[in-house]
């Protein structure tokens, strides 16, 4: 599956609609920053599921943070 496809854009669009409707998440600093540990955790989940791409979404106080994570070590045909 290519990293950016229609489904990926639909998920990101839905995240922006949720943020615009409900407002931001928590204001604490931890919720404002997508940390490398979050990306590493998603990579582990992707490997475990046999998936190649995932999104880390952060509903911060100003805008939605989006980080696309691509795990290239996934064996094709396992998921």
N, C-alpha and C positions, 0 to 999 in steps of 0.2 A: 504494500500500500504506500503510495507516495506520501511524504510528510504533510504536504498541504493538499487537501482535497475538499470537496463540497461539505463533507461531514465535519471536518475540522473547522471550516469557516462558520458552519451553522452553530457549533458549540460555542465558539468565540462570540458570535452575534447574540446568542442566548445569554451569555455571561454579561454582556454589556446591557442588555435589556433588563436583566435582574438588578444590576447595579443602579441603573437609571430609575427603576421603579421602587426598589426597597432602600436604596442609599448604600453607603459604605458599610464595611464590616467594623470590627473593633478598631479603636484608634491607637492601641498600644503599638510600640515600635516593631514588635515581632510580626505583626500583621501587615506592616508597610513594606517589608522586604522579602523577595523570593531569594532564599539562601541556597548556596551550592548543595547543602545537605538535602534540601527538598528535591532537587534534581537527581541526586544520587539515589534517594529512596525510590523515586519514580522509575529510574533505570532498573533497579533491582526488581520492582514489580513487573516491568515490561519483560525482563528476561524470564521471570517465573511464569508468566502467562503466555510466553511465546509471541508477544506483540512487539512491533517496531517503534510505534510513535505514541506519545502521550502529551498531555497538557498539564502544566501547573498553573492554576488560576489563583489570583490573590485579589480579594475584594477590599482593597485598601481605601483610605479616606478620600483620596483625590480621584483615582481612576482604577480600573481593573488592570492588574498586571498579568501578562500572559507570557509564558515561556514554553516553547515547543521543545520537547525532548525526544531525540531519536536515538534508539539503542541499536547499534549496528552489529552487535554480537548475537542477535537472535537467530536461531536456526529456522530457516524457512520451512513451512509445512508442519510446524509443531503446534500451531495455535488455531 
